[in-house]
């Protein structure tokens, strides 16, 4: 069971106005589709899944938005792949353990990319950055 591929197919920053006052930033990630996508290496075929996702950092009140889209390629046992495709087709549900693996991978990549994009476009960072605090003696 492993994530073997990741790609962005959508990167968008929409900055509507200059920053005025306080801004709240809401981050959200969602899986938009799950498809069977077997991995063929030479004569071998490994059962796989392609998870399509969308990540969004919304700067409120209606100030800016960062939207990232893409896919994650996962390989695993045939029974898990089949069960996941059936579960997604019927109820748009994926096992919690598998969803955690996929979403953590998406968040790892998207958090870094959204930080780079926010810096490039002079937006506040969409995730809290560590700060050094000086204690008074």
HELIX and SHEET records of a PDB file:
HELIX    1   1 UNK A   78  UNK A   91  1                                  14    
HELIX    2   2 UNK A   96  UNK A  120  1                                  25    
SHEET    1   A 4 UNK A   2  UNK A  15  0                                        
SHEET    2   A 4 UNK A  64  UNK A  75 -1                                        
SHEET    3   A 4 UNK A  48  UNK A  60 -1                                        
SHEET    4   A 4 UNK A  24  UNK A  36 -1                                        
SHEET    1   B 2 UNK A  39  UNK A  41  0                                        
SHEET    2   B 2 UNK A  44  UNK A  46 -1                                        
END                                                                             
